[in-house]
Amino acid sequence: MLRRYRDTHIEVAKWSTCLDPYVDPVNGALGGLRRSAAVDLICFPVDSTERFIDQDGHMRLTFNELEWVCAGETRGF
């Protein structure tokens, strides 16, 4: 997917999970690829449902409320 969709911003989100074990494998998969779009790893905190989803089902949050890692490098073609 990373090779085929090089212009697509890809985000992988995990719930209450340490992202550290995923960073090296993702960076390894990205090694040498020329991509114009980012690949992000995101961790939602365990209490995300209570914190970010209102009674109407709308999700409201800011990036600084999540653990966020941008993997690899993004380069123009």
C-alpha positions in Angstrom: 0.0 0.0 0.0 2.8 2.4 0.8 4.5 1.8 -2.5 1.3 1.8 -4.6 -0.3 5.0 -3.0 2.6 7.3 -2.7 0.5 10.4 -3.0 -2.0 9.3 -0.3 -1.7 10.5 3.3 -1.9 7.3 5.3 -2.8 7.2 9.0 -2.7 4.2 11.2 -4.5 4.7 14.5 -4.3 2.5 17.6 -6.3 2.6 20.8 -4.4 2.9 24.0 -1.2 1.4 22.5 2.4 2.4 22.7 3.5 3.4 19.2 7.2 2.7 19.8 7.1 -0.9 18.5 5.5 0.2 15.3 7.9 3.1 14.4 10.9 1.0 13.2 8.9 -1.5 11.1 7.0 1.3 9.4 10.2 3.4 8.8 11.8 0.2 7.4 8.9 -0.3 5.0 9.2 3.3 3.9 13.0 3.1 3.4 14.0 4.3 0.0 10.5 5.2 -1.1 9.8 8.5 -2.6 6.5 9.7 -1.2 4.7 13.0 -1.5 2.3 12.3 1.3 2.8 11.6 5.0 2.5 8.4 6.9 1.3 9.0 10.5 1.0 6.7 13.5 -1.6 7.9 16.0 -2.5 6.6 19.5 -5.9 7.5 21.0 -5.9 7.5 24.8 -7.9 4.9 26.7 -10.5 7.4 27.8 -11.0 8.8 24.2 -14.7 7.9 24.1 -15.6 9.9 27.1 -13.2 12.8 26.3 -13.8 13.2 22.6 -17.2 12.0 21.6 -20.3 14.0 22.6 -23.9 12.8 23.1 -24.7 13.4 19.4 -21.8 11.2 18.3 -19.6 14.1 17.1 -15.9 13.7 17.7 -14.0 16.8 18.9 -10.3 16.8 19.6 -7.1 18.5 18.8 -3.8 17.0 17.7 -2.1 17.8 20.9 -4.5 15.5 22.8 -3.1 12.4 20.9 0.3 10.7 20.7 1.4 11.3 17.1 4.4 10.1 15.1 5.1 11.0 11.5 7.0 8.1 9.9 9.6 8.3 7.1 10.3 11.4 5.0 8.0 13.1 2.6 9.5 14.4 -0.6 8.1 15.9 -3.7 8.5 14.1 -7.0 
